[in-house]
């Protein structure tokens, strides 16, 4: 297990438990999942971020990573949609 999986993910999960409607917390959780190759969970977190706002602190990274996840799945249309932001 990586340091991210041991320390960062559990702490971010606590943050989400406390502030479940915070788009920045969902974005951060998505990044942690993405960095640990848990792309399904990352996708869910990124899409939750977008459900709450279009102005989270790192929207550019969220859109790029969502596009990357969809590209890996072969969903080119959705990939192009997220790259248009």
C-alpha positions in Angstrom: 0.0 0.0 0.0 1.1 3.5 -0.7 1.4 6.4 1.7 -1.7 8.0 0.0 -3.8 4.9 0.6 -2.6 4.5 4.2 -2.9 8.2 5.4 -4.4 10.5 2.9 -7.5 8.5 1.8 -8.8 7.8 5.3 -8.3 11.4 6.4 -10.1 12.7 3.3 -12.9 10.2 4.0 -13.3 11.8 7.4 -13.4 15.2 5.8 -16.2 14.1 3.5 -18.1 12.6 6.4 -18.0 16.0 8.1 -18.5 18.2 5.0 -20.2 16.0 2.5 -21.4 18.9 0.3 -18.0 20.5 0.0 -17.0 20.3 -3.7 -13.3 20.8 -2.9 -13.3 17.8 -0.6 -14.9 15.7 -3.3 -12.3 16.9 -5.8 -9.5 16.1 -3.4 -10.9 12.7 -2.8 -11.1 12.2 -6.6 -7.5 13.1 -7.0 -6.4 10.7 -4.3 -8.4 7.9 -5.9 -7.0 8.8 -9.3 -3.5 8.7 -8.0 -4.0 5.2 -6.6 -5.5 3.9 -9.9 -9.0 3.7 -8.4 -10.6 5.4 -11.5 -14.2 4.3 -10.9 -14.2 5.9 -7.4 -12.3 9.0 -8.8 -14.9 9.4 -11.5 -17.7 9.3 -8.9 -16.0 11.9 -6.8 -15.3 14.2 -9.8 -18.9 14.0 -11.0 -20.1 14.8 -7.4 -17.9 17.8 -7.5 -19.5 19.0 -10.7 -22.9 18.3 -9.2 -22.2 20.8 -6.5 -20.5 23.5 -8.4 -18.6 24.5 -11.6 -16.2 26.7 -9.6 -14.2 24.3 -7.3 -10.6 25.3 -6.7 -9.1 22.9 -9.3 -11.7 22.5 -11.9 -9.2 22.3 -14.8 -7.6 19.2 -13.2 -11.0 17.7 -12.5 -12.1 18.1 -16.2 -8.8 16.7 -17.5 -8.8 13.7 -15.3 -12.5 13.0 -16.0 -11.7 13.2 -19.7 -8.8 10.8 -19.2 -11.0 8.3 -17.3 -13.6 8.4 -20.1 -10.9 8.1 -22.8 -9.6 4.9 -21.1 -13.2 3.5 -21.3 -13.3 4.3 -25.0 -16.1 6.9 -24.6 -14.7 9.5 -27.0 -17.8 11.7 -27.0 -17.8 12.2 -23.3 -14.0 12.7 -23.4 -14.4 15.5 -25.9 -17.2 17.0 -23.8 -15.0 17.3 -20.7 -12.1 18.6 -22.7 -14.2 21.5 -24.0 -14.2 23.2 -20.6 
